[in-house]
Amino acid sequence: MTYHTLPRIRIPCGATAAFDYDSGISYRCEYCMAVVGSIGQPEECKEKALEYELMEKLGGKGWAYHEHVIEE
């Protein structure tokens, strides 16, 4: 059986997140342990992600999670 691990990613607030294998569908912040994008994520993190979403809507560069993979 081959076990494939997914890479860690950097999220807009500056922290890193690792795939949550227990849930099988999400990334979990390694700093606050919240699921990225969830209701449990701290407000300051949500606000930083929203900044990038708004910049993208205005024609700027948004946050592309696949571009922020941490190579180990």
ZIGINOR-V991797 format. One record per helix or strand. SS is the DSSP state (hx for helix, st for strand). FROM is the first residue (numbers start at 1). LEN is the number of residues. If there is no record, write none. Layout:
SS|FROM|LEN / SS|FROM|LEN
This chain:
st|8|3 / st|16|5 / st|26|4 / st|35|1 / hx|43|15 / hx|65|3 / st|69|2
